[in-house]
Structures are given as C-alpha cells and as structure tokens.
Amino acid sequence: MNSHRRRLIFAGTPEFAAAHLRALLASEHDIVAVYTQPDRPAGRGKKLTASPVKALAQEHDLPVYQPASLRAAEAQAELAALGADVMIVVAYGLILPQAVLNAPRLGCLNVHGSILPRWRGAAPIQRAIEAGDTHSGVTIMQMDAGLDTGAMLLKRECPIQTNDTASDLHDRLAELGPPALLDTLAQLEDLTPEAQDDSQANYAHKIEKAEAVLDWRLPALQLHRQIRAFNPFPICYTLLDDDRLRIHSAELCDLSGESGTVVAADRERLVIACGEASLAVTRLQLPGKKAMTPAEFANGHSHLCPVGTRLGLPPQGEQHG
C-alpha cells in the first residue's frame, strides 16, 4: 500500500471547498465520508438546495453526513467510527469540538484562505482586499480548539492585484489550495508545525449587508477597496433619490468635487467625487435591471444621473468601509 495513502473524512460546504474535494477525488487517497452543512433554501422559490460539496460527493457516490451540529455524543461517535487517518476541513461552517479534533489518527487539517495569522475568521478574502493587502494565499494548519489558531504546516502565497475583486482572489486561492493540501498530506509526518504569532492576528468578521453602503466622504482609494472586497457579495451601493444604485466596479480617478457629486457623466464613465479624489464607475445596476456599463446606462438612463447630481450619504456616525 502507498505509504502516503490516507483514509480521509472531508468536511466543507461552498465551491471553495468543492475545489479541494475535487483534487482529493483525483488523488490516491480514500475518502470514507463527506460532511457538509444541511441543505439550505436558495433562489426565488427558496427551494432546499444541496451545497456544492454535497452535489460533488453525490456525483461520486460518497457517503454524505449533514448534522446540524457535531456537539452531540452520537454524531461524534459516528464520526470516530469511520476510522479516518485525517479529517480535511475547508470552509465547513461548523465548530469542531475537541472530541472531533481528536478522532482521526493524525488529527484535523484546515485549508484557510489567508496567510495566517494575518486574517482569522469567516471572511479573510474580503477583509484582505478591504484592508489594502498586497498579497494573500492559503495556509494549511493543524486544527485546535481555537478559531484559526492552530499550528501552521504549509503556506502558499499569491499577489493581490490592483483591481482584484473578492471573486478574483477566491478563484486564485481555489487553484492554489488543492495542490498545497496534497503536498501537505504527502509530507504530513515530516512537516514541522509552526506556532502562530497571536500579536499579528486580525479577525475577519463575516460580511454584513449593512457594510455595503458607500460613504462618499471617504477617500476614493478606500471606497475602491470596499467595492472590490464586496463583489460578488453583497455589492456596494449608493442612494440615487430613494433607489439603490449598485456599484459593481470602479476605477480611481483624479477629478475633484464635492463628496458624492457626479462630476462627469458620458458613455465612457460616470465619475463621482469622494473625500479625496474620485471614482469612475465602470459597472452599475439600477433596481430591477441587469448590471450595465456607463455606455449602456447612458443609452436609456442618463437623465437619472447628470453632472451635478448628489448621491446619498449615510448619516454621520454610520460611515462604513
């Protein structure tokens, strides 16, 4: 038997996790079970929908477990009875109690979308862009009872480009992570765990929809990062009269004017003045419409946003970004 071949439990939920499961399915390892979150309502009909990980597992006839929690003794005993060498956890979304962490022979490994300890928590990709970080990456760590505090086994870095959105960086890390995970499994007993420096850690809070409002009193650079960080979710917006004008993408611009004022509007760009400099919107969306370019906006909607239009600002004390 291949000495690097492992009996694995895989735990994950979104597409980022499915990319790693896909790589494991193509490897020499044996996946004895897949854990994923219970099916959730999705779409306009709110129909119960399987996670990307569940859908992939079912395609390959893998046993799927969907407990609402792993705190119950019965769920823990069920997992331990699988006799896994390692449990791989990628964006699973449930807390693993100590009994679960101890169950696999070689413990639990987590693939985290950040160079730890920089961003721990739920939204490391978005928070890295929002903060203006110049690089990101993945960290494979040995899990412990803390939140992303485990000893680091392997890191792979990548740059964050000037116009990268959270979607762009997500896709890059989804390519970087699977080979890093396979390398870790191949070298597992030979890797030296590296403790994290807690003083360098930041908490990447879950993204809230309320954060998506743009405060034009802030510098253009900060708003540019916010727009990129919140694409594809929840998409930043500003108020045009009483409607939400969603801003999918924008570029930095050196025009100036009163914060929140449209200072240029044509088929090429819609420029909005900020606290410092301005932003040239390159993709925007009106309520009930599809996202459009400035040229498409100019074709039928330019009267809504001529030069001099003042866009809504959140009240003082409710600034975001």
Secondary structure, 3 states (H helix, E strand, C coil): CCCCCCEEEEEECCHHHHHHHHHHHCCCCEEEEEECCCCEEECCCCEEECCHHHHHHHHCCCCEECCCCCCCHHHHHHHHCCCCCEEEEECCCCCCCHHHHHCCCCCEEEEECCCCCCEEECCHHHHHHHCCCCEEEEEEEECCCCCCCCCEEEEEEEECCCCCCHHHHHHHHHHHHHHHHHHHHHHHHHCCCECCCHHHCEEECCCCHHHHECCCCCEHHHHHHHHHHCCCCCCEEEEECCEEEEEEEEEEECCCCCCCEEEEECCCCEEEECCECEEEEEEEECCCCCCECHHHHHHHHHHHCCCCCECCCCCCCCCCC
